[in-house]
Amino acid sequence: MSESSRRPYLIASGGAEVRYRSHDVIVVGSGIGGLTAALGAARKWDVALLTKSSLSDTTTFLAQGGIAAAVGPLDSPDLHLADTLTAGAGLSEEIPVRVLVEEGPDRVRELELLGTKFDHRDGQLILASEGAHSVPRVVRAGGDATGSVVAGALMQAMIAGSSVELREGEFVVDLLTDGATCIGALSLDREGVLTLYHARAVVMASGGAGQVFSRTTNPGVATGDGYAMGYRAGVVLRDMEFVQFHPTALHVDENPTFLLTEALRGEGAYLTDAKGERFMVGVHPRAELAPRDVVVRRMREVMIRDGVDHVFLDAGHLDCEFLRERFPTVFNGLGSRGLDLCHTPVPVSPTAHYYIGGLLTDVWGRTSLPMLYSCGEASCTGVHGANRLASNSLLEGLVFGDRIARDLDRLLAQPSRPVRKFRLDLPEDHRVGNTPSVVAAARRTVGEIMTRCCGIVRDASGLDEGARLVAELRESLRPPGRDVDELELFNLLTVAALTISAASSRLESRGVHLRLDYPEVDDVHWRRHVTVEYDEAREAAHVRVLGRKGEL
């Protein structure tokens, strides 16, 4: 197998045992996108699903809100399309959005047939209201436990009724390429054994990178591995500057941070300041249900005005028994922390929640690297633009995971070269690596740098400082050994650098990207996308600004 000498791999073999396996399809990640793609592809093909932790340790599993889909009698795909485009602040692409909203209802119905128990009343689906939706359209399960219910149904279907080979505890380190084609992945298991997985196609569904910030609603596994390994393999990434901060995360010193679902505001909870006064009324026609970027901007203004670092979510005027039944996850989670949703305003503050950018794909999930697909938060389909519409994330993983499976059926039916044994020319050095204490301290440091320099608001001086500090932090570390915590840290450093590069390039404020030095939207110059990719000649990131039609 020939590789460019400049191709950056994250790991050295160091004499480790290396195993070889081959499959038609490898899926990386066990969120809704990965599970959907794996289940669909396994109807015809030999599929392995690799996940670095347990099957349920995903952002999908934590999702409270629901799945947005035009399944109600007063709704339509056109209404859902219009809401998504409006929330996207001028950068959502109409073609993938139309795919999302038109195929979404069928995918939700298929989930029901698969055994997902969505909430019903009198035989009809209960549809919730959330921010920036013009009608109630959010399908939910278990009140505020939609993610775990949906993921559980997909997991059960995969374990009981499909031929997917599940491999937990497999940390995928890098993609394998042969020339300009993806041919598999390199993984590290819990015993330190390396495995070269040869595949005719790879699906990257590894989730987001909320852990690059010091406070996030994402689980500890959300370390941007897919972004980083895609970058090292030369894949084009897009819109990495757009990181959505959820308005109502519990304001406590926790990571992950406990989320208070947007559906609480959909049922009538208020955002208030320390005096108990609502501050979204008059700011936007939908008040607390404005798009998330609008809510976060106003929250920040109020916190600066009052010299505080949080505001409050007040549900005290709502029926307590209703709150207990409708939001069991939130109600019990707050209760375990000594907080009472019924009687006391809950302190909340914006917290890193969702990476809108990722591996750039077309409407079939195909990336710029042939035979590599991507879906879910790891991808950038063009659906979310500069600000994701609430509850479109689970729908996106569902719709485009299904599309990937259908495209694989077409692609893999064509003749291809036979699977062969191969080897990877990794460096042979025995790396000492970094001590656990150094790794833990560096991980805290990168979160602090990103939160301060590239968080809710940015400016040139802060971004420059962030770029310098991230580079210095990386230079201070030894090359990583065969340790998952170390490898995650280096992926976080890569994602931090890419996010800062993209944010430095966008000289305006749009959606969730807020710049103090460029406070206005600039449609003339910046209604376009920023891409980043690895430049072999410079061994560094190459940042480009593309027109809206400049994608794949």
N, C-alpha and C positions, 0 to 999 in steps of 0.2 A: 504494500500500500504506500503510495507516495503522498507526502504532505509537504507543503511549503515550509521551509525552515523558519519562516516568520510567523507561522500559525501559532497563536498563543494557547497553550493548554495550561490548566490550572494545577495539575498534579504531576508528580514524578513517580515512576513505578517503584524505585527503591528496592528492587528485588522482591516485590510483593507477588504472591500467587495470583495468576491471571487465568480466569475461566472464559470460555467462549460459549455463547448461545446464539441461536438464530430464530427469528420469527418473521412473519409477514409484516406485522405492525407492532410498534412499541408506542404505548401511551405513557407519558410522564405526567403524573398528577392524578389525584382522586377526587377533585371537586366535581361540580355538576357537568362541566364541559368534558373533562376527561372520562368520567363514567359514561356519559352519553355517547361519546365517540367510541369508547371501547366496546360497549354493548352493541352498538350498530355495526361496527366492523367485524365483530366476532361471529355474526351470522354467516359470514362467508370465509373469514380469514383467521389464520393463527395469530392471536393477539396476546401480548403481555402488557400488564399495567404495572408500572413501577411507581412506588410512592415512598418518600424518604422517612416517613413516620408511620403512623397507623392509618388505616383506611379512612377513619373519621376525623383525623386531625387536619381540617381544612377550613378555609374561610366560609365556604358553602355551608358547612355544618353549623356555623355560628349565626348565619343570616336569620334575622328576626322578621323583617318586613313582609316579603312575599314575592310573587312573580307577577309583573305587570303584563296583561294581555287583554285584547279587545274581545272578551267573551260575554259581556253584558248586553242586554237588549237596547240600552241607550248609547252604546259605544260602537266604534268602528275602527278598522285599521287606519283609515284616513285621519281620524281624530288622534289616535295614538301616534301616528307619524308627525302630525303637526305639533303635538306636545313635545316629542323627542327633539325635533328640529329647533323649537323655541328654546328649550333648556340647553341645547348644545351651543348656544351663543355664536351661531354663524359658522361653525366648523363641522357639524355633523354632515355626513355624506348621505344624500337622499337615497341612493340605490341600496346600500346595505341597511339603512333604516327601514326601507320598504320591505326588504326581505325579512327583517326582524318582526315587523308588526303584522305582516300577512301570513307568515308561517307560524308565528307564536301561538295562536289559539289552538291549532292542531297539535302542536307539541305538548301543550298543557293537557289537552284531552287524552293524549297518549300516556302522559304520566298518571292520570286517573286510572286508565285501563291497566297500567302496570301495578297498581295497588296503592298509589299515593292517596291518603285520606285528607283531601282538602276540606276546609270548614264549610258546612252547609246550614241553611235555615229553611225549613219547609220545602226541602228537596232542591233548593236553588243554591248555587255557589254564593258565599258571602264575599262581596267585593268592597275593599277598603279604599279610603282616600289617602293619598300621600302628596307631598309637595310637587307642584307644577303639573299635576294631572288635572285635566279639565273635567273629568268624571271619575267616579269610583271605578277602578279597574284592577286593583291589586288582589290577586288570589292568594289566600293564606292557608296555613295548616297549623293546627295546635295552638291557635291564637297568635302567639308571636314566636313560634318555633318552626317556621316554614322550612328553613334550611336543613335542619336535622331530620324532619319528616321526609322531605324530598330525597335527601341524600340516603336516608335509610332504605327507602323503597328501591332506589337505583342499586344500592349495595346488595340488597337481598336478591334482586333480579340477577345481578352479576354472579353472586356466589351460588345461587340455587339453580339458575336456569340458563347459564351461558358457559362457553368454553374458555373464557378469559383466564389466563394464568396470572394470578395476583401475586406480586412480590412486594411485601411491606419491608421497611427498613433498608431500602435500596436508595442511596443518595446518588442521583445522576449528576456526574461531575462535568461532563462535556459531551458535545455532539461529535460524532465521527463523520468525517467527510472524505470523499475520494474525488479529487478534482473539484468540480462545482456541484456535487451532489451529496446530500445527506444519506449515509448508509447505516446509521445506527447511533449508539450512545455508549459511553463508558460510565460504569457505576461502581460505587463503593458500598459494601454491605457492613453490617454491624460488627463483623469479625475482622474487618480490614482487608477483605478479599476484593480484588478488582474483577469486574466482569465486562467483557466486550460483547455487547448485544448487536449483532448484525440484523438489519431490518430493511425491507423494501421501502418502508415509509415510517416516519416518526411523527407523533402528535405531541406538541408541547402544550401542556395544560397545567403548568406548575404554579399558577396563581400569581399574586402580586408581591409587593415589597414594602408593606407598611412598616416592617421592623427597621427600615432605614431611618425612621424617626424615633424620637425618645418616647412618644406616646402614640399608640395606635390601637384601633379596634381589632386589628388582624392578629391571628395566632402567632406563636413564636416561630413557626415554620415559614412564614411569609417573608423570605429573605431575597427575593428577586433572582433566584437561581436561573430561571428560564431566560430572563432578560440578559443576564451576564453570560451564560453559555451561548446564547444566540449571537450576542455581540462578538464573542471570541471566534465564532464560526463565520463571521462576515455577514450575518443577517441584518437587514435594514430594520431599525426601530423608529417609531414615530410618536410624536406628541408626548414625550417623556416629561415635559415641563408641567403637564396637567395632572396634578395630584389632588383628589377631592378630599376635603376635610369634612367629616360629618359634624353637623352643628351640635348634636346633643349626646355627647359622650359624658359619662359621669366624671365629675371633676374630682378625681382622687389620684393618689400616687400608685397607679397600677399599670402594668404592661403585660398582656393586653388590657386595654381599658374597657370597662363595662359599657355597653351601648344601650341607649334608650331609643328604641325604634321610632322612626318618623311617623309611624302609624298612631302614636300617642297624640301627636299634633293633629293628625287626620281625624281623630275622635274628639278633638276640642281642647286639648291641653294648650296652655299659653306659655310663651316665653316672656319672662319679666326681669326687671332689674332688681337691685337690692331693696327698693322701696315698694316692690310689688306691682310696679306699673308696666303694662305691656309696651313693647317698643317696636313691634313690627307693624302695628296698625298705622296706616298712612304712608308706609314705606313702599308697600307693594299691594296691589288689589287683593291678593290672596293671603296677606298678612303672614302668619306663621307657616303657611303652606306655599310660600314663594320658593323658587328654585334654591337649591342648597347654597350656591355661591352668593346669592343675594342675602340669604339669612346669615351666612358667616360674615360677610362684610359688615352688616349692621351690628351683629354681636360684637365684632371687634371695635367698632365705633363707640358702642355703649361702654365696653370695658375700659377703653382709653379715657372716655369722658369721666367715668367714675373711679378711675385708678385702681381697678380690680382685675383679677385674672379669670373670672367666671361670671355667669349669669344664672338664671334659675328656670326650671321647667315646672310649671304649676298645674297639677291636675286635681287640686282639692275641690273644685266646683263640680267634678264629675262623680257619678254614683260609685261608691267604693266597691260594691259587689260586682258591678260591671267591670271595673278595672281589674279586680282579682281574676275574673273569669277570662277576660279578653286578653290580658297581658300577663299570663302566669310566669313567664321567664323573667320579665322586668320586675314584677311585683315581688317575687321570691328572691331575686338577685339583690334588690334594694333592701329587702327585709334582713337578709343575711349580713348586710353591711350596716345595719342599725338605722336604716332610712325608711320612712313611711310614705309611699306614693300617694295615699289618700289624704293625708293631713299636713304634710310638710313640703314646701317647694324644694325640688331636688337641684343641687348645684351641677351645672353642666358647662362644658367648654368645647370648642371645636378640636377635633382630634383626627390625625391622619387615618384615612379610611379606604381609599380606592385609587389605584393607579389607572388612569384613563389611557395612558400610552402603553406601548408594548411592541411585540414583534408585528410588523406591518403585514396584513393579510388582504387577500381579495375576498369576494363574497363566498368562496368555497373553502376558506381557511388556509389557502396556500400562501406561504411566505416567499421571500425573495430567493431562498435556497431551495432548489428542486428537491422534492420528496420530504420536505419538512413542512408540517402543518402546525397551526396554533389556534387555540380557542380559549374562551374565558378571559380572566384578567391578565393572563400572560400575553394576550394578543391585542392588536389595535385594528379593529375592523372598520373604523370610521363611524360607528354608530353614535358614540357618546360626544364627539366634538370636543368642546372645551369645558363641558360640565355634564355629568351623567344624570339622566332622569332617574328618580328613585325607582327601585325595583326592576330596572331594566337589566341589571347585571346577571341575575339567575336566568332570565329569559335569553340573554345573549349566549351564555354557555350552552343552554339547551338547544337553541336554534342552530348555532354554528357547529356545535359538536355533532348534531345530526347531519348537517350538510357535509362535514368532513367524511363521515362514514359513507355517505352516498357517493362522494367523489372518489373515495378509495375503491369502492366497488367498480367504478368505471376504469380507474387507473390500473389497479392490480390485475384486472382481467386481461390486460395487454401483455404480450410476451416481454420478459425481462431477462437480464443475465442471471445465471444460476447463483444461488448463495454459495459462498466459498469461505474457507478459513482465511483469516487475515491477521495481521499484527499491527500494532500501533507503535510508532517509534517515539515513545515517551522518553524524557530524560531518565537516565538510570541512577541518578544520584540518590543517596540516602539522606533525606532532608530531616534536620532536627526539628524544624517547625518552631512554634511559639508555645510557651507555657499556657495552661488554662487561665491563669490569672491575667496574663498579658492579653489573651484573646478576649476575655470578658471585659476588661477595662477598655480595650479598643472598640468593642461593640458599643459600649455606653458612650464613648467619645464620638463615634460617627453619628449616633442618634442625636447627641447634643449639638453637633455642628450643623446637621441638616435642619433641626428644628429652629435653631437661631438664624441660620444664614439662608435657608431655602424652604422656609415653612409657609405659613399662611400668607405672609407678605414678603416680598423680596425687593432688593435694589442692587445696583451695580456693585457698590462697595461690599455689601454683605455676600453677594455671590462670588466676587473675586476672593474674598477672605475664605469662604467655604471651599472653593476650588484649591486654594493653597493649603489649607489645613488637611483636607482629604488626601492630597498628594503627599504631604509630609507624613501623615499617619501611615500611609501605605509604605513609604520609604523606610519608616522606622521598624517595620516588621520583617522577620525572616520569611522566605518563601514557605508556603504552607506544607505541612506534612499530610499524612493520610488520616485526617481527623475532621469529622463533619463540622464541628463548631468553627474550626479554622477556615474551612472551605466556605462556609456560610459568610463568615466575616469578609473574606476577599470578594465574594459576590456582592455583598452590601457596599463595599468600597467602590466597586465598579458601577453599581447602580447609582450611587451618590454622585460620582463624577459625571455620569451621563445625564442625570437629572439637572445638575447645575449647569452643564454645557448648554442644554436645551433652553433652560430658563434664562440664561444669560443672553441667548440669541433673540428671544422674543421681546421686542422693545415696545410693549403695550401692556395693558391690563385687559384680559378677556377670560370670562368664565371663572375658573378656580385659580387662574394665574394672575396674581395681584402684584403689581410693581409700584412702589411708592414714587419712583422717579419717572415712570410713564403711566400715569393714573387713568388714562382714557383708552377706550377701544379705538383702534385705528384700522378701519376696514379697508382703507385705500392701500396700505402697505402690508397689513398683517392678517388679512383674511386668507391665510395659507398655513401650511403645515411645516414643522421642523422635523427633520430626520437626522439620525446619527447612525454611523456604521464604522466598523474598524477599517482603518487605512493601513494596509500592510507596509507601504513604503515609509510612512512616518511612524508606524507602530503606535498610533494614537487614534483618537476619535475624529472622524470627519463629520462636521455638522453642515447640513444643507437646508435651505429654505425653499420649499416647493409651492407652486400654485396648487389650487384645490384639485386640479385634474392631474397632478404630477405623481400620483401613486402608481402602484403596480398596474 
